[in-house]
C-alpha cells in the first residue's frame, strides 16, 4: 500500500474558499489545542479546531486532508471521557493522536490503556524508530514533554510501537497501512525539542500537505475579505496603543484607504512612556490619522455606580474592581462624545476590533468563564459599539491570526519594530499596576503574627522570609484569591534555584500567601513589616511607575530580550521597606505559550542576571521615592500575571 493510505477521501480533500488544504484539530479538552493550531500554522498549513464530538459525516463532507486529535485531561475509560464518533476512523484520511488522542486510538482499535503506578511528568529522552515516517531523519533518542498517568499497556492489533519512554512505557504507535499514528508526548510544546520536525513529518511526509498557507497569501485573503465585508460602509476603530489594534487599523487602511476610517485613541493618563505618541506616529507614517483624546484629568475625577451606589472618584479609589469599572465606564463616556463628533450613521458604519484567533478559540470554549468575556469587551463598550455589536456590524480582520503572526503582519504593513514588539498591556493601563492602599494588611494582627511565625521555618542558609503589608491577586483552585505578599532576601548573592523552590513551596504551605518575591539589596531580618506609604492613582504615582516601566523596557530592548518574555508587568506597590514616603517596584517577567499558565524568567537562563541588577540599580538611582526593587518568583498558578 502507498504511504498515504487508501485514496478514498483524499482526492476531495478540503480546500477553503482561499484554495488552501485544511487540517482538522479535534479538541479533547486540552489547553494545548491552541498551541497545536499555532504550530501547524507556522508550518504553513491552515487548521480548524472543532470539538472531538464532531460527527464523522460532517468531517467527511467538509473534506479535511488530515486530522489531529489533541490531548485532554480525562481517561479514555472514565465516565467523563469526551464523546467521539467511532466512524471518524473510517473516513480514510491520515490521523495523528496526541497524548489522550493516542490512547483513544489504541482503545478504539482494541488495545489496552491502564492507569499505571507511575506518572510521567516532565522532559524525558525517549527511544524512537527512525524507520517510521513520523520520525524520519530523527536520531535514536528525542527529548520530549510527557504528562500522563494512563499508559498504553497493550498495543492494538494492526499497530506497532515506534517509541518508548525511559521507563519502558509505549510512547508512540503507528498503523502504516491505515495511516493512523499516535504519540504519548506533546510535540507542539517547546519542551519537545524535535516536536516541530515530527509535526512537519506528519503534515508533509504522511498527509502530503502543500504548505502554501503563507503570510503573503493570507494578507491578500484578509484584504479581499475586508473589501467584501466593508462594501461602501465607513469603519470605526478604537486604537489602544497595543499591537493588535494598530495592526488592525493598518490592515484596514491598506484594504480600503484612509478616507472611510475613523480612528480614535483615548489617552487616559495611564499609558506607558510615549505610548500615545508612538502609536500616532506609527499610523501617521503609513498615512492614517488618529483623533487623540488626552483626558487624564477627566479620568482621575470620574466616579461610577457599583450596585446602585456611587464610588469615590478614581483618584481616591483603592478597590481594584472599582478602579477597573470607573475606567471602563469613563472610557465609554469619553469615546461616545468623540464618536458623536464624527456624525456617523449607524446604518453605514462597521466597528473594527483587533480580536485574535486565540480570543475566539477561548470564547468558543465552554471552560472559559463568561466573566473573562466581560473584561475583554468592557473598555470598548460605548452605546454605539453595543448597537453595532447587536446588529452584527463588527469586522475582525485579525480573527485568523495568532499574536506572533500579527507581529509579522505589522512589520510587512510598515509599522515600526518598536510598536510591533510591544508587550501586551491591559485596557486600564498602569492604573492596575499601581496597587492603592491607605492601610497595611487586610488580615488581623493575630493572622499577621501567625503567618509570620509560619514563615520562620524558611529562614535558613542566609535566606530570610518576610511577610509584607501588601496583597495581590492570585488564582488558587479555580478561584481568584487576594492574599499577602512574601519577600525573600539573602545575605549572599541570590541562589535562584533555591529561591524558586521556596516560591513554589510557600503558597502551598502558608495559606495567607499567594505570591513570593525576591527583594534586591541587604537582607530583611524581621518576620513581617508593617509600614506603607498611602498610595492612590495620581500624577505622582503614574509618573513613578511610568519611569520605572520605561527603564525596564529600554534595558529589555537594548539587550535584545523583548522576544524572550511574553509579558513584563512592572508594578508600584505601597510597602515602604522602612523608608518614610518610599514605595516598592516589582518586576514580573512572564514566559508562556498560551497565557493560561506561565513561569517567571530564570536569571542567567532566560534573562542575564546582570540585566536584572542593572534594572534594580537604575530604578533606585533615577526614580524618586523608590525604596526597594523586587523580582517576582511566582508561577501562574498560584499567582496571576498581573498583581491586580
ZAVEX-350102 format. One line per field, with one value per residue (C-alpha): y, x, z; residue number from 1. Coordinates in pm, 1 decimal, always signed. Example, Ala and Ser with C-alpha at 12.3 -4.5 7.8 and 13.67 -1.06 7.14 Angstrom:
BEGIN
y -450.0, -106.0
x +1230.0, +1367.0
z +780.0, +714.0
i 1, 2
This chain:
BEGIN
y +0.0, +358.8, +565.7, +792.1, +504.8, +438.7, +715.5, +734.7, +1053.8, +1213.4, +1329.7, +1559.4, +1693.7, +2024.5, +2347.4, +2665.1, +2948.7, +3069.9, +2746.9, +2605.5, +2244.8, +2222.0, +2019.2, +1945.4, +1958.8, +1769.5, +1914.7, +1657.0, +1931.8, +2029.2, +2374.4, +2260.9, +2271.0, +2640.0, +2565.6, +2277.5, +2518.3, +2779.3, +2533.8, +2384.3, +2734.7, +2807.5, +2513.2, +2695.0, +2466.4, +2604.8, +2444.9, +2444.7, +2346.9, +2158.6, +1952.9, +1581.2, +1507.9, +1646.8, +1384.5, +1187.6, +1264.0, +1638.7, +1592.4, +1381.0, +1626.3, +1912.9, +1712.0, +1780.0, +1646.7, +1509.5, +1508.7, +1567.0, +1458.4, +1669.9, +1577.8, +1602.8, +1566.1, +1260.7, +882.7, +704.3, +460.5, +725.7, +839.0, +1194.8, +1088.9, +1324.5, +1182.7, +1095.0, +938.6, +595.0, +636.3, +906.3, +633.4, +509.9, +841.6, +734.3, +1040.7, +1038.2, +1077.1, +1174.0, +1128.6, +1330.3, +1207.9, +1141.2, +1114.9, +824.9, +646.0, +687.7, +538.9, +242.1, +191.8, +211.2, -47.2, -297.1, -223.6, -175.3, +156.0, +143.6, +375.7, +274.6, +330.2, +560.7, +903.2, +1053.1, +1432.0, +1639.2, +1618.5, +1270.5, +1125.9, +864.5, +598.4, +642.1, +422.8, +646.2, +397.1, +528.7, +821.0, +1008.2, +1007.5, +1033.9, +1180.5, +1159.3, +1034.7, +731.5, +947.9, +1255.6, +1488.1, +1529.6, +1654.2, +1369.5, +1443.1, +1134.7, +897.4, +648.9, +440.8, +207.4, -138.7, -349.9, -207.7, -251.4, -508.7, -368.8, -112.4, -130.5, +56.4, +315.0, +487.6, +410.8, +614.9, +554.1, +350.0, +127.1, +272.7, +292.2, +649.9, +623.9, +384.5, +357.4, +170.1, +249.2, +82.3, +288.0, +597.9, +633.2, +745.8, +823.4, +988.9, +992.6, +1319.8, +1682.0, +1764.6, +2111.1, +2249.6, +2390.7, +2133.5, +1862.6, +1959.4, +1780.5, +1843.0, +2071.8, +1823.7, +1548.5, +1760.0, +1851.2, +1481.1, +1412.0, +1704.3, +1663.1, +1302.3, +1134.5, +1372.4, +1538.8, +1898.6, +2159.0, +2403.8, +2708.1, +2891.2, +3166.0, +3510.4, +3685.2, +3472.6, +3528.0, +3907.8, +3908.1, +3699.6, +3921.0, +4232.0, +4066.7, +3967.9, +4320.3, +4474.4, +4229.8, +4283.1, +4662.3, +4737.4, +5112.2, +5146.0, +5359.7, +5188.2, +5297.6, +5177.4, +5225.8, +5218.7, +5129.9, +5170.5, +4795.2, +4599.9, +4431.4, +4743.3, +4923.7, +4633.3, +4610.9, +4981.5, +4947.9, +4646.1, +4828.8, +5129.4, +4909.1, +4742.5, +5040.8, +5357.1, +5613.7, +5823.3, +5592.0, +5503.4, +5690.6, +5610.6, +5717.8, +5681.8, +5758.1, +5865.0, +5815.1, +5912.2, +5552.7, +5480.8, +5362.6, +5618.1, +5790.5, +5524.4, +5761.6, +5945.6, +5612.9, +5483.2, +5816.9, +5850.0, +5483.7, +5503.8, +5856.2, +5722.2, +5491.2, +5771.9, +5711.0, +5994.7, +5927.9, +6151.3, +6154.0, +6234.6, +6346.2, +6313.9, +6214.5, +6474.8, +6357.4, +6001.7, +6096.0, +6288.4, +6025.3, +5811.8, +5540.1, +5334.1, +4985.4, +4800.6, +5127.8, +5318.5, +5593.4, +5510.4, +5760.0, +5943.4, +5732.3, +5939.1, +5831.4, +5474.0, +5172.6, +4870.0, +4715.0, +4617.6, +4973.5, +5117.7, +4891.8, +4979.0, +5355.9, +5341.3, +5118.8, +5335.5, +5662.8, +5518.7, +5466.7, +5821.2, +5983.2, +5767.4, +5829.6, +6207.8, +6170.3, +5933.7, +6176.4, +6439.6, +6223.1, +6231.8, +5869.1, +5696.3, +5369.1, +5204.8, +5283.5, +5210.6, +4896.5, +4859.8, +4708.1, +4509.9, +4362.2, +4024.8, +3746.7, +3376.9, +3264.5, +3502.8, +3337.9, +2987.5, +3074.0, +3233.9, +2933.9, +2704.4, +2620.7, +2606.2, +2980.3, +3176.6, +3430.2, +3681.5, +3687.3, +3790.1, +4088.6, +4219.6, +4169.6, +4384.2, +4633.4, +4913.6, +4946.8, +4919.5, +5253.0, +5264.6, +5287.7, +4995.5, +4792.4, +4876.8, +4780.1, +4453.9, +4380.2, +4444.1, +4220.0, +4516.7, +4408.7, +4339.2, +4141.3, +4146.9, +3960.8, +3680.8, +3425.9, +3536.2, +3437.8, +3702.1, +3619.2, +3624.2, +3968.7, +4099.5, +3966.1, +4119.7, +4452.9, +4456.6, +4378.0, +4664.0, +4906.3, +4954.8, +5018.8, +4731.3, +4926.3, +4920.6, +4571.6, +4413.9, +4594.8, +4353.4, +4300.0, +4575.7, +4576.8, +4816.7, +5016.0, +5050.8, +5137.5, +5201.9, +4831.7, +4813.6, +5077.2, +4898.9, +5151.9, +5134.0, +5357.1, +5097.7, +4797.7, +4441.4, +4327.0, +4047.7, +4079.1, +4138.6, +3785.5, +3644.5, +3856.2, +3713.6, +3358.1, +3384.6, +3541.7, +3254.3, +3000.8, +3171.8, +3148.6, +2786.4, +2908.4, +3124.0, +2920.8, +2926.6, +3307.2, +3340.2, +3523.6, +3511.0, +3824.4, +3895.2, +4226.1, +4456.6, +4432.7, +4192.3, +4085.0, +3873.9, +3506.2, +3203.5, +2906.5, +2612.4, +2774.8, +3084.8, +3425.5, +3492.6, +3824.1, +3731.8, +3867.0, +3901.1, +3725.7, +3870.9, +3658.1, +3827.4, +3688.4, +3761.1, +3634.9, +3660.9, +3504.7, +3130.7, +3131.1, +2756.6, +2769.4, +3087.0, +2938.6, +2621.5, +2827.3, +3031.7, +2705.4, +2571.0, +2876.0, +2939.8, +2567.8, +2561.6, +2919.7, +2978.4, +3357.4, +3397.7, +3359.3, +3539.2, +3535.7, +3795.5, +3828.9, +4173.1, +4300.8, +4451.1, +4383.1, +4114.7, +4197.4, +4002.1, +4098.8, +3831.9, +4096.3, +4464.4, +4695.5, +5037.5, +5157.0, +5484.2, +5571.5, +5521.2, +5642.6, +5699.0, +6044.3, +6213.4, +6138.8, +5762.4, +5731.8, +5912.7, +5698.5, +5376.8, +5509.2, +5592.1, +5254.7, +5070.7, +5262.3, +5175.3, +4803.8, +4823.0, +5007.3, +4752.2, +4468.2, +4630.4, +4713.4, +4355.6, +4202.1, +4029.5, +4152.6, +3824.9, +3613.1, +3702.9, +3709.8, +3987.4, +4202.3, +4397.7, +4643.7, +4715.5, +5002.6, +4893.6, +5075.9, +4889.9, +5147.0, +4895.9, +5123.3, +5437.4, +5708.2, +5800.4, +5521.7, +5260.0, +4928.7, +4835.3, +4475.9, +4326.4, +4047.4, +3850.2, +3602.7, +3321.0, +3140.3, +2989.0, +3013.8, +3292.9, +3048.6, +2919.8, +3053.0, +3083.1, +3367.4, +3400.4, +3224.2, +3459.9, +3357.2, +3106.9, +3321.0, +3665.4, +3768.5, +3837.7, +4139.1, +4295.7, +4244.7, +4404.7, +4699.2, +4737.0, +4745.0, +4995.1, +5227.6, +5239.4, +5319.5, +5589.7, +5756.2, +5710.9, +5934.2, +5772.9, +5406.1, +5230.0, +4870.3, +4671.4, +4311.0, +4023.5, +3814.7, +3442.2, +3302.0, +3086.8, +3109.5, +2946.3, +3028.5, +3393.7, +3569.5, +3755.8, +4093.5, +4181.8, +4331.4
x +0.0, +107.6, +233.4, -70.0, -305.1, -617.2, -702.9, -1072.4, -1148.9, -818.7, -897.5, -1179.3, -978.4, -1079.2, -964.5, -1105.4, -1253.7, -893.5, -790.2, -581.2, -598.1, -717.7, -622.9, -884.5, -781.4, -1030.7, -1014.8, -1037.0, -1040.1, -673.9, -530.8, -283.0, -529.4, -449.5, -77.3, -115.2, -312.7, -37.1, +242.9, +55.3, +4.2, +375.6, +428.8, +208.9, -94.2, -442.2, -610.2, -958.6, -1039.2, -1361.7, -1477.2, -1393.3, -1768.4, -1799.8, -1992.5, -1785.4, -2027.2, -1972.4, -1593.1, -1608.3, -1839.1, -1600.7, -1317.3, -1027.6, -694.9, -587.9, -690.0, -503.2, -674.7, -545.4, -455.7, -712.1, -738.9, -971.4, -917.5, -1044.4, -1231.8, -1357.1, -1719.9, -1611.8, -1434.2, -1529.9, -1774.9, -1649.7, -1791.4, -1624.7, -1684.4, -1417.1, -1156.2, -1321.7, -1300.4, -971.8, -754.0, -428.9, -485.2, -238.8, -345.0, -154.4, -146.8, -518.4, -560.2, -311.5, -482.2, -821.1, -686.6, -535.1, -856.6, -1084.3, -876.3, -882.5, -558.2, -529.3, -492.3, -436.1, -362.9, -10.2, +154.7, +399.7, +305.7, +543.9, +555.3, +835.1, +1107.7, +1233.9, +1464.5, +1258.7, +1385.4, +1235.5, +1221.0, +1357.3, +1234.4, +882.7, +784.4, +673.6, +1034.4, +1206.3, +1560.2, +1546.0, +1836.1, +1776.0, +1671.2, +1448.0, +1375.7, +1000.3, +742.4, +541.2, +242.5, +30.4, -98.6, -265.2, -45.8, -82.1, -3.0, -102.0, -69.9, -383.0, -389.7, -254.3, -42.6, +319.6, +518.2, +755.7, +885.0, +927.9, +999.5, +1298.1, +1070.2, +976.6, +627.4, +492.6, +547.1, +424.9, +232.4, +160.7, -60.9, +122.0, -142.9, -433.4, -213.7, -303.3, -36.9, -29.5, +226.4, +212.0, +408.3, +329.8, +512.3, +350.2, +534.5, +887.1, +997.8, +967.6, +1286.0, +1208.4, +834.4, +813.5, +1011.9, +769.7, +461.9, +619.6, +677.2, +309.2, +187.8, +430.3, +556.3, +233.1, -53.5, +117.4, +13.4, +142.2, +221.9, +109.2, -72.4, +194.7, +185.9, +169.2, -122.6, -302.6, -258.6, -402.1, -700.2, -760.5, -764.6, -1007.8, -1234.5, -1225.2, -1324.2, -1613.3, -1734.9, -1699.2, -1851.4, -1933.7, -1957.1, -1741.9, -1526.3, -1472.1, -1151.0, -1063.2, -680.9, -548.7, -173.4, -114.9, -3.6, -338.1, -548.6, -261.5, -214.4, -592.5, -605.5, -304.9, -457.8, -789.6, -608.4, -430.5, -761.0, -998.4, -785.2, -792.2, -1094.6, -1355.2, -1163.4, -1241.6, -971.3, -980.6, -713.1, -801.9, -505.9, -644.4, -317.9, -214.2, -23.8, +336.5, +608.0, +539.8, +278.1, +22.2, +291.5, +434.5, +101.8, +3.4, +342.8, +340.4, -2.5, +69.9, +381.1, +159.1, -89.5, -360.9, -475.8, -594.8, -808.1, -631.7, -831.6, -598.0, -832.9, -626.0, -792.6, -1139.3, -1046.3, -896.2, -1212.3, -1451.2, -1686.4, -1935.6, -2208.6, -2148.6, -2458.8, -2653.5, -2402.0, -2165.6, -1794.0, -1533.5, -1350.2, -1080.7, -804.4, -937.9, -1023.6, -847.7, -1055.1, -918.5, -1259.8, -1390.4, -1084.2, -1146.7, -1517.5, -1460.9, -1200.7, -1421.2, -1731.1, -1540.8, -1381.4, -1734.9, -1846.5, -1536.0, -1543.8, -1917.5, -1858.2, -1579.9, -1786.9, -2081.5, -1842.0, -1786.5, -2165.6, -2161.5, -2477.2, -2525.1, -2663.0, -2347.5, -2070.9, -1886.8, -1680.9, -1334.0, -1188.6, -839.8, -974.6, -718.8, -766.9, -687.9, -960.1, -1215.0, -1095.9, -1125.4, -1468.3, -1595.8, -1479.6, -1720.7, -1440.6, -1371.4, -1576.2, -1825.1, -1656.2, -1338.8, -1553.6, -1692.9, -1344.1, -1241.3, -1521.0, -1562.9, -1329.1, -1467.9, -1828.0, -1989.0, -2356.1, -2276.9, -2035.6, -2307.2, -2560.9, -2312.8, -2240.6, -2614.0, -2666.8, -2369.1, -2188.4, -1846.2, -1541.4, -1248.1, -970.6, -722.1, -958.5, -742.5, -410.0, -210.0, -7.1, +327.4, +160.2, +10.7, +360.8, +487.6, +188.2, +251.8, +611.4, +502.6, +246.8, +529.6, +470.7, +790.1, +956.8, +922.7, +543.1, +515.0, +711.4, +537.5, +427.3, +52.6, -92.1, -421.9, -700.2, -688.3, -311.4, -77.2, -380.5, -399.3, -21.4, -33.9, -151.8, -351.2, -382.3, -444.5, -358.3, -125.0, -265.3, -621.9, -581.0, -599.3, -288.9, -330.4, -330.1, -24.1, +170.9, +53.1, +152.8, +489.1, +554.1, +473.8, +732.0, +1013.3, +1094.0, +1209.8, +1483.2, +1795.5, +2126.0, +2130.6, +1781.5, +1501.1, +1123.8, +927.2, +553.1, +486.4, +189.8, +69.7, -167.7, -207.6, -445.9, -381.0, -559.8, -579.4, -806.0, -1021.7, -1094.6, -933.9, -761.8, -646.8, -363.6, -45.0, +295.3, +606.2, +955.0, +1271.2, +1605.0, +1955.4, +2283.3, +2480.3, +2429.1, +2090.6, +2085.2, +1797.4, +1723.5, +1665.9, +1456.0, +1230.5, +1189.2, +1077.3, +842.0, +670.7, +652.6, +543.6, +199.6, +118.5, +200.6, +131.9, -233.2, -240.9, +12.7, -16.5, +291.0, +662.3, +920.2, +1295.8, +1398.7, +1732.1, +1972.4, +2051.6, +1857.6, +1535.4, +1554.4, +1214.8, +945.9, +695.3, +690.1, +403.4, +452.3, +327.5, +310.4, -51.3, -91.8, -361.1, -385.8, -247.0, +19.6, +297.7, +236.4, +166.1, +493.3, +687.3, +564.7, +593.5, +961.9, +1039.6, +849.7, +1042.3, +1379.6, +1287.4, +1157.5, +1467.3, +1700.6, +1499.0, +1526.1, +1898.3, +1977.2, +1753.2, +1534.4, +1189.8, +1111.1, +1240.5, +949.7, +582.2, +493.1, +667.7, +441.3, +624.0, +427.7, +432.5, +320.6, +279.8, +531.9, +792.6, +1057.5, +1125.0, +1191.1, +932.3, +740.1, +905.0, +737.8, +837.2, +874.1, +824.2, +948.7, +719.1, +869.4, +628.7, +712.8, +419.0, +286.9, -81.5, -118.2, -326.4, -26.5, +328.1, +653.9, +889.4, +1214.0, +1508.9, +1807.0, +2108.3, +1894.9, +1617.8, +1748.3, +2102.6, +2129.2, +2346.9, +2049.0, +1823.9, +2089.2, +2109.4, +1728.1, +1741.4, +2029.3, +1890.9, +1541.6, +1681.8, +1906.7, +1662.6, +1309.2, +1239.6, +1074.2, +1151.0, +1299.2, +1342.4, +1305.3, +1173.2, +1171.2, +851.4, +935.6, +582.8, +435.2, +76.0, -96.0, -89.6, -25.5, -181.9, +27.1, -91.7, -92.0, -442.3
z +0.0, -61.7, +231.3, +200.5, +275.4, +71.1, -170.3, -90.8, +97.6, -2.9, -356.0, -249.4, +42.6, +182.1, +32.7, +183.9, -17.2, -34.0, -203.8, +84.0, +203.3, +562.9, +867.6, +1135.8, +1503.6, +1720.3, +2071.1, +2351.0, +2614.8, +2633.3, +2680.9, +2415.1, +2118.6, +2063.7, +2067.2, +1816.0, +1596.8, +1614.0, +1537.6, +1240.1, +1100.5, +1147.9, +912.3, +654.5, +686.7, +753.3, +1055.2, +1206.7, +1568.2, +1641.1, +1942.2, +1946.7, +1934.0, +1576.3, +1369.1, +1114.6, +826.4, +888.6, +885.6, +569.3, +389.6, +470.4, +313.3, +552.4, +429.2, +772.5, +1140.2, +1468.3, +1793.1, +2082.8, +2438.7, +2717.8, +3095.7, +3106.3, +3097.2, +2784.1, +3007.4, +3256.2, +3286.6, +3198.4, +2875.2, +2589.3, +2332.2, +1983.4, +1666.2, +1608.9, +1230.8, +1249.0, +1197.4, +874.3, +687.8, +530.0, +593.0, +795.0, +1170.8, +1443.8, +1807.9, +2068.7, +2432.6, +2503.3, +2123.7, +2109.4, +2399.6, +2230.3, +1903.4, +2087.7, +2288.5, +1977.2, +1788.8, +2077.2, +2260.7, +2637.1, +2825.0, +3202.8, +3491.1, +3595.0, +3931.7, +3753.7, +3623.1, +3367.5, +3402.1, +3255.9, +2993.0, +2902.5, +2635.3, +2450.5, +2206.0, +1857.1, +1547.6, +1270.3, +1007.4, +1077.9, +854.8, +1167.9, +1295.5, +954.2, +987.4, +1371.3, +1584.6, +1810.3, +2105.2, +2121.1, +2417.2, +2470.1, +2723.4, +2876.9, +3104.5, +3162.0, +3427.9, +3189.8, +2956.8, +2661.0, +2805.2, +2501.5, +2150.9, +1934.6, +1655.0, +1326.4, +1516.2, +1626.6, +1890.5, +1736.3, +2051.8, +2420.0, +2732.2, +2967.5, +3197.7, +2901.7, +2852.6, +2494.8, +2370.1, +2005.8, +1779.0, +1406.4, +1163.5, +842.4, +628.9, +764.0, +808.2, +1177.6, +1425.5, +1796.6, +2027.3, +2406.7, +2429.0, +2330.8, +2002.6, +1998.0, +2303.1, +2306.3, +2566.1, +2295.0, +2111.3, +1781.3, +1805.2, +1502.0, +1289.3, +1389.4, +1310.3, +977.0, +900.8, +970.5, +757.7, +464.7, +453.7, +566.0, +477.4, +174.3, +250.3, +3.5, +290.2, +91.2, +373.1, +362.7, +531.5, +192.4, +68.6, +399.2, +392.1, +40.7, +154.7, +460.5, +237.5, -6.1, +282.4, +433.0, +97.7, +60.4, +416.4, +427.0, +87.1, +88.1, +468.2, +697.2, +964.2, +1324.8, +1500.6, +1867.9, +1881.3, +2226.7, +2187.6, +2173.2, +1868.6, +1780.9, +1727.8, +1547.8, +1302.3, +1259.8, +1163.8, +928.9, +751.0, +706.1, +562.7, +307.8, +215.2, +181.9, +201.8, +483.4, +380.2, +532.2, +851.2, +1173.5, +1431.7, +1798.1, +2066.4, +2430.3, +2648.1, +2999.8, +3168.7, +3243.5, +2922.3, +2908.8, +2829.9, +2494.3, +2410.0, +2259.1, +2062.8, +1931.7, +1800.7, +1642.6, +1468.9, +1357.9, +1195.4, +1069.3, +891.9, +683.1, +615.1, +875.7, +1103.3, +1459.0, +1677.1, +2017.6, +2330.2, +2614.9, +2909.6, +3215.2, +3444.1, +3337.8, +3440.3, +3779.0, +3879.7, +3739.8, +3952.2, +3861.9, +4026.0, +4164.8, +4290.0, +4281.2, +4498.7, +4382.9, +4408.9, +4528.0, +4242.5, +4074.0, +4242.8, +4587.4, +4493.0, +4647.6, +4540.4, +4219.2, +4078.3, +4131.3, +3958.7, +3656.4, +3647.3, +3668.4, +3390.9, +3173.1, +3218.5, +3168.8, +2853.5, +2720.1, +2801.7, +2650.2, +2334.9, +2296.6, +2279.3, +2022.5, +1807.9, +1816.1, +1681.4, +1370.1, +1296.8, +1180.9, +1055.4, +1244.1, +929.5, +731.0, +982.1, +1092.1, +1410.0, +1361.7, +1652.8, +1687.0, +1808.6, +1756.2, +1686.5, +2047.3, +2178.3, +1951.0, +2037.7, +2406.7, +2385.9, +2188.0, +2466.8, +2746.6, +3002.3, +2974.2, +3224.6, +3092.8, +3322.3, +3113.2, +2819.2, +3014.0, +3089.0, +2726.5, +2583.2, +2865.3, +2761.5, +2409.5, +2516.3, +2421.2, +2332.9, +1960.9, +1993.8, +2170.7, +1898.8, +1627.4, +1808.9, +1849.3, +1478.1, +1392.3, +1232.9, +1360.5, +1146.8, +1289.3, +1028.1, +1255.7, +1362.0, +1181.0, +1333.2, +1640.9, +1828.6, +1664.8, +1321.2, +1395.8, +1471.6, +1135.3, +956.9, +1132.2, +1004.8, +647.8, +668.6, +751.2, +1125.3, +1326.3, +1514.8, +1842.2, +1821.2, +1673.9, +1961.5, +2248.8, +2519.3, +2582.7, +2800.6, +2996.2, +2889.7, +3218.7, +3163.7, +3450.3, +3674.8, +3764.3, +3808.5, +4084.4, +4400.0, +4603.2, +4982.5, +5284.2, +5549.7, +5583.2, +5582.0, +5528.5, +5782.2, +6161.5, +6373.1, +6506.9, +6149.7, +6062.3, +6356.5, +6288.0, +5919.4, +6006.4, +6250.1, +5973.1, +5750.4, +6008.3, +5919.4, +5575.2, +5734.4, +5666.6, +5478.2, +5486.4, +5332.1, +5519.0, +5452.4, +5548.0, +5531.9, +5351.1, +5425.3, +5063.0, +4889.8, +4528.6, +4324.9, +4260.0, +4123.9, +4358.5, +4281.7, +4015.8, +4218.6, +4245.0, +4575.5, +4727.0, +4960.8, +5114.2, +4957.2, +5092.4, +5042.3, +5032.7, +5094.4, +5110.3, +5287.4, +4986.8, +4610.8, +4528.2, +4465.6, +4218.6, +4219.5, +4598.1, +4573.4, +4301.6, +4508.1, +4808.8, +4586.5, +4487.5, +4840.2, +5043.1, +4878.7, +4916.1, +5287.3, +5407.2, +5330.7, +5366.9, +5082.0, +4705.4, +4573.0, +4657.7, +4550.5, +4586.3, +4717.1, +4583.6, +4836.8, +5200.2, +5390.0, +5579.8, +5904.3, +6054.6, +6016.8, +5899.8, +5800.9, +5896.4, +5738.6, +5399.6, +5207.0, +5128.6, +4755.5, +4515.2, +4141.4, +4062.8, +3852.2, +4104.4, +4125.1, +3749.9, +3668.5, +3919.0, +3759.4, +3402.2, +3460.8, +3620.3, +3345.3, +3078.2, +3238.1, +3234.5, +2875.6, +2747.2, +2905.9, +2752.9, +2409.2, +2442.5, +2544.8, +2272.9, +2532.9, +2422.5, +2244.8, +2536.1, +2765.2, +2666.6, +2908.5, +3166.2, +3401.4, +3629.3, +3948.8, +4200.2, +4547.7, +4883.2, +5105.1, +5217.4, +5341.1, +5639.1, +5429.5, +5506.7, +5189.9, +4992.0, +4772.0, +4616.3, +4249.7, +4132.8, +3806.0, +3686.2, +3397.6, +3238.2, +2996.1, +2836.7, +2516.3, +2598.0, +2863.9, +3071.6, +3265.5, +3283.2, +3470.7, +3561.3, +3365.7, +3534.1, +3576.2, +3365.4, +3173.3, +3020.6, +3117.8, +3224.4, +3598.8, +3512.7, +3329.5, +3635.1, +3857.3, +3617.7, +3626.7, +4008.8, +4024.7, +3754.2, +3908.1, +4255.0, +4107.3, +3867.4, +4004.1, +4304.9, +4606.8, +4535.3, +4839.5, +4710.3, +4386.1, +4381.7, +4135.6, +4121.1, +4160.1, +4135.1, +3856.3, +3730.5, +3916.2, +4212.6, +4112.9, +3814.1, +3552.6, +3682.2, +4052.5, +4040.1
i 1, 2, 3, 4, 5, 6, 7, 8, 9, 10, 11, 12, 13, 14, 15, 16, 17, 18, 19, 20, 21, 22, 23, 24, 25, 26, 27, 28, 29, 30, 31, 32, 33, 34, 35, 36, 37, 38, 39, 40, 41, 42, 43, 44, 45, 46, 47, 48, 49, 50, 51, 52, 53, 54, 55, 56, 57, 58, 59, 60, 61, 62, 63, 64, 65, 66, 67, 68, 69, 70, 71, 72, 73, 74, 75, 76, 77, 78, 79, 80, 81, 82, 83, 84, 85, 86, 87, 88, 89, 90, 91, 92, 93, 94, 95, 96, 97, 98, 99, 100, 101, 102, 103, 104, 105, 106, 107, 108, 109, 110, 111, 112, 113, 114, 115, 116, 117, 118, 119, 120, 121, 122, 123, 124, 125, 126, 127, 128, 129, 130, 131, 132, 133, 134, 135, 136, 137, 138, 139, 140, 141, 142, 143, 144, 145, 146, 147, 148, 149, 150, 151, 152, 153, 154, 155, 156, 157, 158, 159, 160, 161, 162, 163, 164, 165, 166, 167, 168, 169, 170, 171, 172, 173, 174, 175, 176, 177, 178, 179, 180, 181, 182, 183, 184, 185, 186, 187, 188, 189, 190, 191, 192, 193, 194, 195, 196, 197, 198, 199, 200, 201, 202, 203, 204, 205, 206, 207, 208, 209, 210, 211, 212, 213, 214, 215, 216, 217, 218, 219, 220, 221, 222, 223, 224, 225, 226, 227, 228, 229, 230, 231, 232, 233, 234, 235, 236, 237, 238, 239, 240, 241, 242, 243, 244, 245, 246, 247, 248, 249, 250, 251, 252, 253, 254, 255, 256, 257, 258, 259, 260, 261, 262, 263, 264, 265, 266, 267, 268, 269, 270, 271, 272, 273, 274, 275, 276, 277, 278, 279, 280, 281, 282, 283, 284, 285, 286, 287, 288, 289, 290, 291, 292, 293, 294, 295, 296, 297, 298, 299, 300, 301, 302, 303, 304, 305, 306, 307, 308, 309, 310, 311, 312, 313, 314, 315, 316, 317, 318, 319, 320, 321, 322, 323, 324, 325, 326, 327, 328, 329, 330, 331, 332, 333, 334, 335, 336, 337, 338, 339, 340, 341, 342, 343, 344, 345, 346, 347, 348, 349, 350, 351, 352, 353, 354, 355, 356, 357, 358, 359, 360, 361, 362, 363, 364, 365, 366, 367, 368, 369, 370, 371, 372, 373, 374, 375, 376, 377, 378, 379, 380, 381, 382, 383, 384, 385, 386, 387, 388, 389, 390, 391, 392, 393, 394, 395, 396, 397, 398, 399, 400, 401, 402, 403, 404, 405, 406, 407, 408, 409, 410, 411, 412, 413, 414, 415, 416, 417, 418, 419, 420, 421, 422, 423, 424, 425, 426, 427, 428, 429, 430, 431, 432, 433, 434, 435, 436, 437, 438, 439, 440, 441, 442, 443, 444, 445, 446, 447, 448, 449, 450, 451, 452, 453, 454, 455, 456, 457, 458, 459, 460, 461, 462, 463, 464, 465, 466, 467, 468, 469, 470, 471, 472, 473, 474, 475, 476, 477, 478, 479, 480, 481, 482, 483, 484, 485, 486, 487, 488, 489, 490, 491, 492, 493, 494, 495, 496, 497, 498, 499, 500, 501, 502, 503, 504, 505, 506, 507, 508, 509, 510, 511, 512, 513, 514, 515, 516, 517, 518, 519, 520, 521, 522, 523, 524, 525, 526, 527, 528, 529, 530, 531, 532, 533, 534, 535, 536, 537, 538, 539, 540, 541, 542, 543, 544, 545, 546, 547, 548, 549, 550, 551, 552, 553, 554, 555, 556, 557, 558, 559, 560, 561, 562, 563, 564, 565, 566, 567, 568, 569, 570, 571, 572, 573, 574, 575, 576, 577, 578, 579, 580, 581, 582, 583, 584, 585, 586, 587, 588, 589, 590, 591, 592, 593, 594, 595, 596, 597, 598, 599, 600, 601, 602, 603, 604, 605, 606, 607, 608, 609, 610, 611, 612, 613, 614, 615, 616, 617, 618, 619, 620, 621, 622, 623, 624, 625, 626, 627, 628, 629, 630, 631, 632, 633, 634, 635, 636, 637, 638, 639, 640, 641, 642, 643, 644
